[in-house]
Amino acid sequence: MKVFQTLEPARSRSLLILFVSALAFWSGLTALLPTLPLYIQSIGGTQQQIGFVMGAFALGLLPSRLWLGPIADTKGRKIVVLIGAMVATIAPLGYLLFPQIPLLMGVRAFHGISVAAFTIGYSALVADIAPPEKRGELIGYMSLSAPVGMAVGPALGGFLQTGNNYIPLFMISSSLGFLAWLGSNFVWEPPIKRLVNDITTEKVNQLKLGFWQLLKSRPVAVPSFVMFMLGLIFGSFIIFLPLFIKNIDAEFNPGLFYSVAAIASFAVRLSSGKASDQYGRGIFVTIGLLCYVVCMILLSQTHHVYLVVIAALIEGSGAGLVMPMVITMMTDRFPPDQRGQIFSISVGGFDFGMAIAGPTCGSVAEYFGYRNMFVLNAGLAAIAVVVFLTLSSKSIGHSWRFGWGKEADIYAIKNEVN
């Protein structure tokens, strides 16, 4: 990782502290992924109620994006990171204090603010530090905190939950959130830079768009749609995979699925970020979405543990490609003083998908079975592939070439102070 050696000491040190803080944040958050649905079930929750509680997480994400993005652009990235870490410290204790379904929905929605804040602040801080010519590589490396956290967190959560004792689980989750908050206090925040004047009139107009105009513009709308579809898919299998594995009587710890997926995501991110600086972001988004098509088809057909493991490897690879590449692509397209807002819109698509994944896919699972739910997810991923390959640039031809790495991103801004 020679790119870190080219940075000033204050920047490289802050990135290290920020990475460790993010690792603690994601470990604490994902420790609840395989265990919280089982906790809700243990207090009498139905499959649909599990979906509503888990889906409420994104209900906190969505509205908070609207005000956290502008705060990150005007007040600074660090304060937003600290907000996210503090919420991650408080929320796990709420699951213990309020073990009733309606109250759990409120706690889960509050918990969602943590991800909205932390991801906006973290992504914007890394993007501010990264040199444009090394942006994909550096964002790729720094995004490893999520898969590493997802490798540690679910396995830790499954271990702590053994014997249906949930108190240690929620206490450790809270403690990891506090560790993230503590570390984030020591991160140095660079000043927000501006764009050099030498850009085209068209791109100047692109940068002056308001919130709703940005949301409807193709440079933002298509990535946001892709993230929305990904949120639907990710949200449904994150919520219902532990129950599906239990339903097919597979001798498999659901937490290991997330750990295997996280290892695959880690491996992919080690090389894909640097490669995207050379070949463009589009081809990696396309391949990542195709991974989700294959993964969901496998889950819909599986009766054996080895297919679950293969699906985990493919899902992790897809997540390791799509998520950081969309963030990097949006960083390419907009200046530093708009990144908070842009991240809140594009990643907000993922949040919205997560918000409706629980109740909608929960209904599909309840009435048509888990396997048909995964078939539906495969179809959603296929739609995302088609939309990206036809609408991600100015025309179908440009979009197709960009989506397969044959053409640079037309919407990218080149001249940027860093």
Secondary structure, DSSP 8 states (H G I E B T S, - for coil): -GGGGGS-HHHHHHHHHHHHHHHHHHHHHHTTTTTHHHHHHHTT--HHHHHHHHHHHHHHHHHHHHHHHHHHHHT-HHHHHHHHHHHHHHHHHHHHH--SHHHHHHHHHHHHHHHHHHHHHHHHHHHHHS-GGGHHHHHHHHTTHHHHHHHHHHHHHHHHTTTS--HHHHHHHHHHHHHHHHHHTT--------B-S-S-HHHHHHHT--HHHHHHSHHHHHHHHHHHHHHHHHHHHHHHHHHHHHHTT----HHHHHHHHHHHHHHHHHHHHHHHHHH-SHHHHHHHHHHHHHHHHHHHH--SHHHHHHHHHHHHHHHHHHHHHHHHHHHHHS-GGGHHHHHHHHHHHHHHHHHHHHHHHHHHHHHH-HHHHHHHHHHHHHHHHHHHHHHSSSSHHHHHHHHTTSS--TT----B--
